[in-house]
Amino acid sequence: MEITFWGVRGSYPVPGPQTVRYGGQTSCVEVRSSEGGCLVVDAGTGLRALGQKLAREGGGAPGRYHILLSHVHWDHIQGLPFFEPAYIPGTTISVYALLTAADELQQVIGGITRHEFFPVPLEAAPAHFQYHEVEPGVRMTLGEFMVLPIALNHPFGAVGYRIDCDGTSVAYVSDTAPFTDVLHKQHFLRGLETLSEDDRRTLDQIRADLVKALSRCDTVIYDTHFLPDEYARFPHYGHSTPDQALEICVEAGVRRLVLYHHAPGHGDDLMDKIAKEYAEKGEALGIEVVTSFEGMAMVIGGAP
């Protein structure tokens, strides 16, 4: 497999002079099999450039595309109205999301293309959209890819994905808080002062299931939005730090961790420091740590 990063930011896009090297577009990753199969993971603003590439590759002919959504927060769906294949007649776009999101996905996507916000409503796009529920722990087969959804700890719910193909594996874990301080449920948050024993058991189970799902995975793309001091101020936002990601990946026996979903306020100079610090920490722990940047292509099972 090969993966390409089309958007690596969280929260909102920040292209500009301070983000030239790492990029400013939001979450979007392309996964390719050796046979040419394609999965798209998340549909942030990076989806626009990926869609242009896919349309060129297809020569303007209709195709079928699979888009796996972690959740439907703005930075993970904003690129959908700008996905060029959606405007090619005969194209089918299958979108996969958690039940809470899948039930409302047509309404959510339709909402961001309402006439007040966008010139063309979703229903006017020539492509046919299909919406599919994913269930954590229940595998799916999409062409050459075996996909395992994984429950995460994020406001309103989010799901990660382990993808196995070509005799190797990659996992996408964005967005998630760690599994100690807060428990995010569908419509509310519980923090340290209100965590019950049941809440703690739930967090322990989510963490255990994540570690099991990532076991011996070659490469894991992980939400490392916050530095430790930032997380201490905003534990309720639903994001992790590189140290928390390292802990999970070392426990799971992962070969390589990719830092991802960078905070919008982390400019290139700070990102250079983060990349250097955590590459060294990873080396000491026996795990390769790579910091993602827009346009980065990486062979899974081999060197970046």
N, C-alpha and C positions, 0 to 999 in steps of 0.2 A: 504493500500500500504506500501511497504518498499523500501527504496532507499539505494544504496551502492555506495560509492565514490571510484573509481578506479584510478582517477587522479585529482588533485586539483590545479595544477600549471598553470600559464599562460606563454606565450612567447616561452619557451623552457624547456626541462626536466633538472632537477638538482638533481638527486639522489646522495647522498653522506653523509659524516659525519655531515654536518650542517643542513640536512633536514630529519633526521631519524624519528622524531616524527610526522611530518606533511606530509612527502612524497615529492617526486620529479617528479612524472609522470604528464603529462599534461592531459587536460580536458577529463573526461569520467565518466558518472554516469549511473548506472543501476537502472531501475525502475521495481518493481515487483508488480503484483496484488495478491490478496488473492487466486485467482484461478490458479496462476502460470504463467500468461502472463508476457511478458518481453518487455520492451522498452530500447534501448540504446540511451543516449543523449550525443552526441559528440564522436569523434573518435580519441582523442589524444593518447599519448603513453600508457595511462592506459588501452586502449582497448586490448592490448596484453594479460595481465593477465585475464581480463574478458573473452576473447575468449577461453582461455585454460579451464576456469571453465565451460563455456557453452558447449564446446565440450565434456568434461567429463560427464556433466549431460545428454547429448544426447547419450552417449555411442558410439559415432562415427557415428551415423545415421544422414542422412540429416535432416535439419530443415529449418524453416523460421525465419528470424531476421529482425527487424525494427530498423534502425539507424536514429535518428533525428539530423541533423547538424545545429548548430547555424550559421556557415559560413565556408568558406574553407581556412581560414588562417592556416598556417603550424601546429600550436600547437593543432588544432582541427581535423586534418585528418591524422596525421602522423602514427597512429596506424593501419590504414586500411590494408596495405600490410601484417601486422603481425596478423591479425584476424584469428584464427585457423579454424573456421567454413568455411571460404572462400576456404579451401583446401579439403573440404568434398564433393564429387560428389553428385549432386542432391539438394544441399542447395540453397535456394533463399535468397538474401540479398537485402532488399528494403531500399534505402537511400533517405532521404527527405531533401530538401534544398530550399532556395529562388530561384526565377526564374533566377536571374543573376548567381547564383552558379549552379543551376540544369542544365542550358543550357551547362555549361562548365565542369560539374562534371566528366563525363567520360574522358574528355581531361585532367583535373587536376589530377585525380587519375592515369590515364594512364601515365601522365607526371612523377609522383614520382616513377613509376615502369619502367621507360625507362631503356634500357639495360646499359646505362652509370651509373645508380644509383642503380639498383636492379637486382638480378639474374633472377627473374621470372616476365615477363610482366603480367599485369592485365588480359589480354585476355586469358592467359594460365591457370588461376585459374579455378578449376572445378566448383565452385559455379556460379550461375547466378545472376548478379547484375541488379537491376532495379532502375531507377532514377525518383523521383517524385518531382514536384514543390509544394511548400507550399505558401500560400498567407496569409499575416497578416489579422487577423479578420475572416478568413474562417475556421470553425471547421472541423476536420477530425475524423473519427472513426477508430481506429486500434485495433481490437479485443475488449477487455473489456475497452479500454482506449478512452476517449474523449480528443482530443488534439486541443488546440487553439494556433496558431502561433501569435506572437506579434512582431511588428516592433521595432527595436532598433537603436541607434545612434552610428554607428561604420563604419570605413573606408570600402568601397565597399559594405556595408550593412550587417546586421546580424539580426537574428530573435531569440526571446525567445519562450518558450513554457509553456503554462499552461496545466497540465495534471489532469483530473478528473477521479477518479475510486474508487470503494469501499466506496462511500459516503464521500470522502474527496478529497483534492487537493494538488498538489505540482506544483511550477513553477520554471523554469530554465531561468535565465536572465543573459546571458553571451554571448558576450561582449557588453558593452555599455558605452558611455560617458554620463555625465549628460546632461541636456537639456537647458543650459544657455549660455555657453561660445563659443561652436563650433557646427556647423552643418555638419555632414558627409553625402555627397552624393556619388553616385556611383564611380565617378572618380576624385573628388576634395573635398577640405575642405574649409569651410568658417569660419572665426574667428570673434572675437568681432569687429574688425575694419571694417569688410565687411558685417556683418549681416544686411540684409534688413528687412523690416517689414514682407515681405512674409516668409523669413527665420525664423524669430521669431515666426510667426504663425505656421509654420511647426513644429518647436521644441515644442511649446506649445501643438500641437495636438498629437505628438508622446508621450509626457509625459502623457497627459490626457488619451490616449488610453491604455498606460501601467498601469496606476493606476486603470483604470476600469477593465482591464483584471485580475489584481491581487486582485481585491476586495474580501475580506473575504477568501482569500486563506490561507490554514493552514500553509504551509511552503514554503518559497521562497529562492531559491539558487541564490545568486546575485554576480555579478562581483565586487569585492572590491580590485582590484589589487593595487591601490595606497593609501598611506597615504596622508593627505592633503597637506603637503609640497612637496611631489613628484608630485601630480597632478598639482600643481601650475607651476611646471617646464615643464610638458609634457601634457598639456590639449588636444593636438591634437592626442594623441595615441589611444583614443577611449575607455578609461576605467574609472571606478568610484572609489570612496572612501567608506569606511564603513558609514561615516556620510551621504553621499548622498543616499546610499542604505536604511539607517534607515529612512530618510525623506520620501522616496517613500513608504516604507512598513508600516510606521505608518499611513500615509494618506490613504492607501488602507485597513487598518484594518487587516493586516496580523498577525497571531499568533506568528510565528517564522521566523527569518531571519538566513540564513546560509551564512557566509562569505566564498568566493570561488574565484578561479582564482588568487591565491596568486602570488605576484611578485617573480621571481626567486631569487632575492637577499635578500628575507626575510627568514633568517634562523630560526631555532627552537626557539632560545631565544627571538628574536623579535616577532615571532608569538605568543609566550606565553604572551607577554606584550599586543599585539593587542587583543588577545582573552579575557584577563582579563578586559582591558579598555572598550571594546565594550559590553561585557556581563553586566558590570555595567551601561553603558549608556542605553542599552536596557531595563534593569530592571527599570530604572527611567522613561522610556517612556512607560512601560507596554507591552514590547515585548521581547520574549526570543531570545537571540542572541547566536548562536553556531558557532564556527570556524571549518570548515571542515578539515579533515585529511584523508590521504590515508587509505582505509580499513574501514572507519567509516560506520556503518549501522544504519539506523534511521527509526523508524516506523512513518509514516505520520498519524497525528491525535493522536499521543501519545508521550511519552518521548523518548529521544534518547537512 
